[in-house]
């Protein structure tokens, strides 16, 4: 697709394979020139930043990858959703729903976004208060840190 209206890059462990400059980065840079929105969820923002699209822009990602986002030239934010120009980034996976509703509101209006929210019955009531490093018990943060160790390769200072 040469001229998408919205580009969405997902994250997850596979993002490492997309961090080197290559065909995906070339396509992202070309698509970004005409897209209305270039977006990412979770560590997908590392791919956008690696392609040079988030240099000096506010962005977010999974909390465990914020320092990597900074090394790629972005200005990391701990917000769940960050809008900077036509870039929208969401933190961890669940923040992707927040970003989708935010974009729906900007694209189609608040009533349309609220209708979608009702249709998908998005009314979060998490069973635990462990959804961020600020609210999770120290032992849970330590467990998550151990499980995520080594997930992100060393990155060069600055974006390509």
Secondary structure, DSSP 8 states (H G I E B T S, - for coil): --S-SEEEE--SGGGGGG-SSSHHHHHHHHHHTT-SEEEEETTHHHHHHHTTSSTT-EE---GGGHHHHHHTT-EE--SSEEEETTEEEESSTTHHHHHHHHHHHHHH-HHHHHHHHHHTT-----SSS-SSTTTS-HHHHHHHHHHHTT-S----SS--
